[in-house]
Each structure stands twice: as structure tokens, then as C-alpha cells.
Amino acid sequence: MLASNFNKVHMIPACPCGYSLDIKKSSHKKLSNFLTNMANTGIIRLETNAGVLKITSVQYNHDLIRRFVDHYENGNAGPNDNANKKKEKKVEVIESYNVTAAVLPLFSQYLCKKGDPLPVKDIKKHIVDYVSKEKLQDETNKQLVHLNDLLKAVLLSKTTPEDIVISYEQLMKEVTSKMTSDNE
């Protein structure tokens, strides 16, 4: 049987519900490495013809196969039923941005380096902290921020001596527009 067919026909369909098989994320990194490891342990025999890997036999009497217990047979969730359900529900995508040279003067004081990923919540936290520390919040409208020289240098293509006031929302948009997107 061709190794690629073995993967498609037997390995992937054998994955329990709610799990996926990604050999690239395993210690083997490639299907051929995994199969070679199985061949070295004596579970299977491999043959290579013109660079195509084939499984020629499976040693069903091998100790590892005889001792194997399938905890996921018949669609059961497995031995740790509750733990597996929690794992399935915990998929979360976190919106984040990478620190670029343009915003480095703002974030370097928070020990960020160029290329560091920052979740949006941390970007907001750092901006609010910076505005508070530098006393840039407008006295009459707390949603507005006065840009100091550093913020002007980060956000504007040319510096201007005039007082510029923008909203926190606009400040966030401007800062993140100077960063590269990096969703985790």
C-alpha cells in the first residue's frame, strides 16, 4: 500500500471526533519519518521504489499492536471524557499585531522589541497607560487625547507644532495601522 494512501484511508479517518492529525506538528514532521520510525520498531515493513514509499506488511503479532487499547472506539470521547470536551471548546483566535519600527518608540518603554507580537488588549493597555502617564487625556472630554511629540512622530508623516487632539479609538486605529497583523 502506498504511504500516502495509508495516511488518507487509514490514519486520518481513525482520528477520534474532535481531533485532527497533523504530522507536520508532531516530532516526526513528515509521514515518511513517522513510517520509518514504525519500521525501525518492527511494526511495519517498508519498501521504496523510484522514491515512492510503500508499506509491504504489518506485523500484527508485534507487542505494541497486541497491547494497544483504543479508548476512542465507537465514537466514545475516550478515558478523560470531560477533559476532551473542554479541549474541543477551547479554540480561540487572538487578534494581535507585530511591533514595527514605526511604533517601537511608543512600545519600547514596555520592553517590547521590533517583531514582538502584541495582542490588541495589550496594545490598548499600553496606550492607555502611556496617555495616563504623560497626562495627555483631555480635561473636558475623557475620550480625547492630546498628541505629544512622541505620538506625533509615530502617527504623522511630518511633525507639526500645533496641538492635535484625537479620540482613543482613532489613536488605536492609527497605531495598529502602523503595525503588521499577526493573529495567534
N, C-alpha and C positions, 0 to 999 in steps of 0.2 A: 504494500500500500504506500502511495506517495505520502511524504511527511505533511505536505500542505493539505491533502485530503483528510489525513488523520486529524489534523487540527480542526478543520471545518466540520467534519462529520461526527467526530467523537469527543474531542476535548471541549469545544465551545458549547455544544448542546448539553454536556454533562455538568455545566456550572449551575449551582443552585439559584433559584429565583431570587432576584435582588442583588446578585453578584455578577461581576464580569471578569473575564480572563484577559489580562494584558501582559503577555510575556515580556514585552519591552520594559515594563516597570518591575519585573522580577530580577532576581540576581543573575539569571541566565541571559537576559537581554535579547536573545534570539531563539527561535524554535529549534534551530539546528544545535545550539549549545545545550538546550534542555534535553533533546533526544540523545545527544552524545553522552551526557551525564547518565541518562537512564540506561544506555548501552553499557557504559563503564560499570554500572552496578549490577549488570546482568539481567535486567528486567526485559529488555528487548534486544534484538539484533538488527543492525543497520547495514545497508549496502548503498554505495554511491556509484551511479552510472552517469557519466558525462555531466557531473556536477549536480545531478538530481538525487536527493536523499530519499531512500525507500526504507520502510520498516519491513523486514523479511520475516520476523517471527516475534512472538510474545511468549515469555516463559511464565505460564500461568502457575507453575509449581514453585515460583520464587517466593521466598519467605515474606518479603514486603507485600506481595499481592495477596498471599494467603491470610496475613494478619490485618489487611485493610478492612475498615468498617466504614460504610457510607452513612454518615449521620444525616444526610440530606435526601435520602431515598424517598420516593413517593411525594415529593414536594414539601416534606417537612422542613421546618426552618433550621433544624439542627439542634445540637446539645444545649446551646445557650440561646434559647428562643427569644427571650426579651432583649438580650444584648444585640442580636442580629436585627431585630426590628428597630432598635434605636439607631444602629448604624445606617440602615436604609433611609431613615427620615432626616439624617443629619447632613444632607448635601446643601452647601451654602456657597454662594458666589459673593466674594467681597470686592466691591469696586475700589480699585487703588490706582495710583499714579506713581511714576518714577520721578525722582528728583532730577532736574536738568540743571545745566549751568546757569540758565536764566533765573531760576528760583533759589539757587544754592545760597545766595547771601541771606535770604529770609530763613531757610531751614537749617543752615549750618549751626546756628546757635542752639538747635535742638539735637545736636550731634548726628545730623543726617549728612550723608555724603552723596555725591553725584551718582546716580543709578540706583539708589536705595528706593525700594517700593514703600509707598505710604498709603494706607487705607484712607478713604475720604474722611472718616471720623477723626483720624489723627491730623489730617490737613486742617480741618475746621478747628480742632483743639489748639493747634499751634498758632493759627491765625488769630483766634480769639485771645489767646494768651499774649501774643505779640502786641495786639492792639491795646489790650488792657495794660500791659507793662509799659508801653510807650505813651499811654494816655491819649490815644488817637480817636476815641469814641466821641461823637458829637454830644455836647451837653444837653441840647434840647430834644434831639431825636436819637435814641439809643441804637437805631438800626443803621445809622450812617457813620462812616469812618473817614477821618481826615488822612490823606496820604502824606507820609513824611518822605524824606529824601530816599530812604531805602526802598519803600514801596513804589515810589515813582520810578526809581531805577529798574526795579523788577518788572513793573507793569507797562511803562511807557517807553516808546522808542526814543524819545528825547526828553530830557529833563526840563522842567518848567518851574519858574519861581512862584507861580500863583498857587493858591490853596485849592486843592482838588478834594471834593467830597463825593464818596460813592457808598452804596449800600453794602452790607456784609455779603449779601447774595451776589452782587456784582463783583465784589472782591474775590469771592470763592471762584466764580466763573473765570475771572481773569487769571488768577493764579493757576488753576487747573489747566487752562488753555495753554499755559507756558510749560506744562509737564507732559510726559508721554503716558498714555493709558497702559495699565498693567493689571488686568483682572485676575485675582487669585482663585 
